[in-house]
Amino acid sequence: MPATTQPNRPRRRRTAALLAATVSLATAGALAAALPADAHGNPSGKGSGSGHGHSSKPSRYQDVQLLSFNDLHGNLEPPTGSSGRVTELQADGTTKTIDAGGVEYLATHLRDARKGNPYSVTAAGGDMVGASPLISGLFHDEPTIEALNKLDLDVTSVGNHEFDEGAKELARLQNGGCHPTDGCYTDKKFKGADFPYLAANVLGEKTNKPILKPYWVWKKKDVKIGFIGVTLEGTPGIVSADGVKGLKFKDEVETINKYAKELQKQGVQSIVALIHEGGFPASASYNYDCDASGSGSGISGPIVDIAKNVTPAVDALVTGHTHNAYVCTIDDPSGKPRMVTSAASFGRLYTDTTLTYDRRTHDIARTAVKSANHVVTRTVPKAADMTSLISKWNTLAAPIGNRAIGYIAGDVNSTGTESPMGDLIADAQLAYGKKLDPETDLALMNPGGVRAGLTYKATGAEGDGVVTYAEGFTVQPFANTVNLQDFTGAQVIQALKEQVSGTNTAAPKVLQVSSGLTYTLDLTKTGADRVVTDSIKLNGSAIDPAATYRVATNSFLAGGGDGFTTLGQGTGDLVGTDDLTALADYLTANSSATAPLVPPAANRITVVQ
């Protein structure tokens, strides 16, 4: 069968009603211990990373191939720059980078991996949509759902970005129907996801029940595996307040343990948790040995405590959110090693895990679990159906996406504590704020909202230095509004200190600031003291704690997002247009083909290390 052809797998439509110290981990060898001699008719009893080695006659044990990925974020086309590469550890200890990602290649890899594996299920760890490139985001991510249907995704958990446009829009992605404002984009009604979104720990405030299915059971003949899906409990702190209005997010561990018991009562003993929360590996290489000893191994972060406390009834954890790659074992509460995986982001990797099902106990024989991450290389043939899908949506997006909105004299990078791109966005929001209210004094931009930079070199036929609407969309895809609020000087100072204190103590979130606002960030100090109060100045004058300042932010920060509770306490609210429009208007007004915009110098924050 050609690699570009979609296999004829039986399908049925399923719609839903719907820090960090490195821990000591169990060795992978503990999971690779041999099964009894009758397993698969194979004396060693070991599963294989590709799921091969099935017996030709029924036996006690059946290998089930679990293919998984996470954090696709609507990246249908191959992601560019570092977002489109992975680092691979070589046998001699050196590393090399490999271009990776793109659903045309992901489809081919997954379809090839399934060959010879009749017991195969594909699952995802959330953030399939949201913060997406223009080809998907412009159409409220309908193209990505269509692609995931073609990929034969069986089930996914929700991620925090599934709530970017609110619960009603998520329900539409699940169940189908045209967008309530923008209508239908083609002559065919959007049919929604063929796979269930699982949201076990996301409850309606009024109903106190999950807004989507909490779990789903995969069945193949006499083999059954249950999947429980959750997102991180802290979702309300990293999503616009409007996106989570009317929702409650419950503890991940408590929720998984609750539904694991429910599945067991139904006779489902094999369980996989899909968790949109993750960890931080000791190595940047996707194929490092997490379970080896030494400084280059291990994993830290929130997923460690979650894995340590999730009931032993759960046999494996597919995770996400941190965009990192790892295949690790972490002991469950009974001290038994359990597989925990993540496949980076943007479709650059997929994980192939072998779960050996015991027909006698109806459970997974955890001594045989094996797993590995694989690169979605671009050296395989493209899947023809995905190429057609991309072409269709690009044709619809082209009239909007190809429009020039400005000109730049060089790359506007998005990296660093203070980035030129972050400064440019803050300047654009300050300029827009002054149009709404001339009394606007400054603008603050959250770093997580700066999704990319702008490159001088042309990505298409637009010409070097030309910024297109599509490129601007990639930078700011959230459709946040620009909001104006009044704060006292004391509140402005407190907001800056919240960058490095409270929930941001361990992992600072340094706001990008508009021209005229300067201060010193002393990283040799701890907590809130890292922001040097006496250094905070606006247009050369010290911030007056008793004075009132008009501040422009996006709606995410205006709702207190990212731990900036003070920014959720402003007064005199005025809601403006979306942030991308503000950026486009600024570029158009401040650049031309003969006088392109010079990237900001990123020298507003003095960093002491």
Summary of the structure (lengths in Angstrom):
residues: 609
radius of gyration: 24.7
end to end distance: 57.5
largest distance: 81.2
contacts: 2212
relative contact order: 0.13
helix: 28%
strand: 26%
